[in-house]
Every structure is written in structure tokens, then in C-alpha cells.
Amino acid sequence: MLLDATLWAADATRDAAIAEGARLLAAGELLGLPTETVYGLAARADDDAAVAKIFAAKGRPSSHPLIVHVPDRAGAEQFVAEGFLQQLPNHAARLMDAFWPGPLTVIVPRRPGVGAAAAGGQDSVGLRCPSHPVALSVLQAAAALGVAGVAAPSANPFGRISPTTAQHVEQEFGDRLTVLDGGACQVGIESTIVDCTRGQPVLLRPGMISIEKIAEVTGISVLLPEEVVARQEAPRASGTLESHYAPRARVRLMRAQAMQEALQSLAEGSDAAVGGVGAGTLTGGATEAADVESIGHKPIAIWSRTSLQGSVPGVALHAMPTDPEQAAQVLFAQLREFDDAGAAEIWVESVPETAAWAGVADRLRRAAA
């Protein structure tokens, strides 16, 4: 069931939706919650039975930790080990001050006895304060009802494409889940995750807050997980499995030249249609050459920044934004659209190996794994 909490809804309608969302959370029920990154499947993080409903609904292993969403730093204090945020130097506190509310999750030592199920049984917990106005309003209203914080992984079956609209969530769960419609997510991919449990920050999952920005705020270089594993294993974190964010269709990452060559081979060898996705001519690019013979007559969707030449029946060409923030905002919605159109394969042009594109590159790599 969708409840309208969009900015263009009447104030009374939006306020009623937010109040109902907070009531459901306080009662230990699940809620589809809009954030600026993706829509979350939310439950109160201080209730292990409520958190268990998230794992059951998603088909997610209970050992795989969830991110706890809080309305502010004061809310975070309820989940952080006592005195940790007052220690100096404190990278987590600096990052909270710089990027909250916003798409950044910090991993910190967990306060004993709080949020164990949400943390996947670990002694650490991931915390985030979202910037989406509906999410913040719901968190504040829920806090007034005694909810310390809200665990909210993406509102989709485990390992599949994350939802960026209320309609995506409704497609996944139907009427059995109440979803607050806050419009399309503005960031479009999940938050950057930084482990702050050791002396030096470690980037566990890239997002739209770059490693350079993190280093600038903390005043120290940021490590990658492979740089610390020999010294101390990094905590488990959301969205870091090798295969994740996957559509039903097979995803191939390709360089532009390889994509053009594969498209040309299809054009030269195909008198018959490749399949029912439709045809078009826009832009393209690619990483490894596709095995054209194995593709046969399967429908193909292509998403690229580079302009491709040629047209093949059953191959749909779509333009990828050249700006990384715009590409991130539409990434998951575009993969869903390709799935809904019946694509058997999705060819995506490899993105630049720069910090600005790191979050998009990470999601595409896992989708193709």
C-alpha cells in the first residue's frame, strides 16, 4: 500500500503518511521508507524481532549486517559504544559533522545490548543520518514514540536491484508492505561506507562521497579493505558481497570499441531479429568483447556514453549520462527498465576509473559478477 508523502502532496496528507509510518515502526512492523540513496525496508533497530522481519522478507542472511538510520548525532549516540565519539582523534565524529545528514555510513563500535540483530551479531554497527526530508521526518516522529533508530537495507529481495521509487518497492512486495512515496531517490545508489573502528579510516563501500573528500575531512589517508586485511579483518558491511545489485538479465561491462565491434558483428550476421527489446540508435561504449555466437537471437539492451554506429533489430541502444551523479541517480531504475523490457543481456559501457565514478563502477561490477 502506497501512502503519499511527496513534497507536492497536501500537507495534511503528507503529515498523516509520516505519522502512520512512525506508528508502524514503533509497533515493530515493516515500512517502505524513501531515502536520498535508495528506498529502504525499515524496522526499529532496537527490537530484534522487528529486525528479523527484514531478514525474512528480503531472504537475507541474518549474519549480514544492516545499516541503522538515526535522526541526528544524538540518536547515533544510543548505538555507539560509550565514550567512543569523544575520543581524539575521532574520524567518525568528523565525518558525521561533515556529511550528515547525507549518503555516508560510518562503522563504529556498538554499545553492548543495543542493535545486536541489526549488526549481524558484530561488535560494530553501521550508522547513517539520511537527508531525505520524509526519512528524517519519520525518524524524528518515531524517536518521539521511543524508537531509537531504524534498520533499513534496500527494499528488494537480497542481491537484486535496489529500488529508487515507491513503485519499485510495490512491485517487489505488493500490498503486504506499507510504502511511503517520497518520489524518486536523488542520489540513486547506496551510501559510502567508512570503517572507523581502527586508527585509520577504511573505505568498505564506495558511493557518491569520494575517498578524497573523506581524507580531506579526516586529515588522514583512507585505506581500502585489501590494505588492512593482513593486519585486522574489516567488519562485515552491507552491499559488499561480490555479486549484488543484479538484474535478471546478464550484465556485460564493455569498453566502447569492443561494444562497437560486437554490435557490428551482430549487424553483419543477423538477418533475423535478435529478440523483442526493440531497436534504436543513441550512444554506447564497453570492457570485454561479447561472444556473439553465444548470444544468438537473445534481446539485448545497451547503455553507453559513446555514440555507437549501426542498428540491429532486437538491440535497444540507450544513452548513459556522462555526468557520474546523473548516472548514479538513474542506474538502478535503468537496469529495472531493461529487465521489464525483456532483455536477456545488458551491455554497459565501462565507466572512467576516477573517484567521481567509483560508486557507479562498484555497483556495475557487482551486478555483472
Buried (B, 14 or more C-beta within 10 A) or exposed (E): EBBBBBEEBEEEEBBBBBBBBBBBBBEBBBBBBBBBBBBBBBBBBBBBEBBBBBBEBBEBEBEBBBBBBBBBBEBBBBBBBEEBBEEEEBBBBBBBEBBBBBBBBBBBBBBEEBBBBBBBEBEBBBBBBBBBBBBBBBBBBBBEEEBBBBBBBBBBEBBBBBBBBBBBBBEBBEEEBBBBBBBBBBBBBBBBBBBBBBEBBBBBBBBBBBBEBBBEBBEBEBBEBEBBEEEEEBBBBBBBBEEBBBBBBBBBBBBBEBBBBBBBBBBEEBEEBBBBBBEEEBBBBBBBBBEBEEBEBBBBBBBBBBBBEBEBBBBBBBBBBEEBBEBBBBBBBBBBBBBEBBBBBBBBBBBEEEEBBBBBBBBBBBBBE
